[in-house]
Amino acid sequence: MWTEKARASAREGLRVLAEFGYGQIKPTGLYDPETRAAIEKFERDHRLPVTGQISDRVVRELAA
């Protein structure tokens, strides 16, 4: 189960992905195919392991 802090971090990550042009995703906390595709594209662009999941590593890269 996700904690509220983890949910907030994931929503913020999705918001930043959208700002960086990784799709028309909305930071609602819902996980859909567009969200997964945006995360995977970001991971590939930043040479991260491609999981399609908002991980701590993805969040750190977005904050950098």
Backbone torsions as a table, in degrees:
resi	resn	phi	psi	omega
1	MET	NA	141.1	-179.7
2	TRP	-83.4	140.1	173.1
3	THR	-81.5	165.3	178.2
4	GLU	-62.4	-36.5	178.1
5	LYS	-63.1	-42.0	179.0
6	ALA	-65.9	-40.8	177.6
7	ARG	-62.2	-43.2	180.0
8	ALA	-63.9	-40.3	178.6
9	SER	-64.1	-42.0	178.9
10	ALA	-65.0	-43.7	178.1
11	ARG	-61.0	-42.1	179.0
12	GLU	-64.7	-41.5	177.2
13	GLY	-59.5	-43.0	178.9
14	LEU	-66.1	-38.3	178.1
15	ARG	-61.9	-44.3	-179.2
16	VAL	-67.6	-40.1	176.5
17	LEU	-56.8	-44.5	179.2
18	ALA	-63.7	-42.1	178.7
19	GLU	-61.4	-36.7	-179.0
20	PHE	-80.2	1.7	175.6
21	GLY	86.3	23.1	-179.7
22	TYR	-92.1	33.2	175.2
23	GLY	120.9	171.7	180.0
24	GLN	-95.0	47.8	-178.7
25	ILE	-84.0	148.8	178.4
26	LYS	-111.5	135.1	-177.7
27	PRO	-76.7	61.8	-178.3
28	THR	-90.6	-15.0	-175.1
29	GLY	93.1	-7.1	176.8
30	LEU	-82.1	143.2	-178.1
31	TYR	-110.7	113.4	-178.0
32	ASP	-129.9	177.2	-178.3
33	PRO	-57.9	-35.7	179.2
34	GLU	-66.6	-39.3	178.0
35	THR	-63.2	-48.3	179.8
36	ARG	-59.8	-44.0	-179.8
37	ALA	-62.3	-41.0	179.6
38	ALA	-64.5	-44.1	179.3
39	ILE	-64.5	-44.2	179.7
40	GLU	-62.0	-41.4	178.8
41	LYS	-63.2	-44.0	178.0
42	PHE	-60.5	-45.5	-179.7
43	GLU	-60.2	-45.1	178.6
44	ARG	-62.6	-45.3	-178.8
45	ASP	-61.6	-28.7	-177.1
46	HIS	-107.0	14.6	176.7
47	ARG	53.3	42.4	175.0
48	LEU	-99.4	159.1	172.4
49	PRO	-58.6	131.8	-176.3
50	VAL	-85.7	109.9	-179.8
51	THR	-120.1	-24.1	-176.1
52	GLY	74.8	13.5	-178.1
53	GLN	-117.5	145.0	172.7
54	ILE	-75.6	108.9	179.7
55	SER	-112.1	171.2	176.1
56	ASP	-58.4	-38.4	-179.3
57	ARG	-65.1	-42.8	177.4
58	VAL	-62.4	-44.2	179.5
59	VAL	-61.0	-43.1	178.4
60	ARG	-61.9	-42.6	179.6
61	GLU	-64.5	-37.7	179.4
62	LEU	-66.6	-32.6	-178.3
63	ALA	-79.7	-16.3	-175.7
64	ALA	-73.2	NA	NA
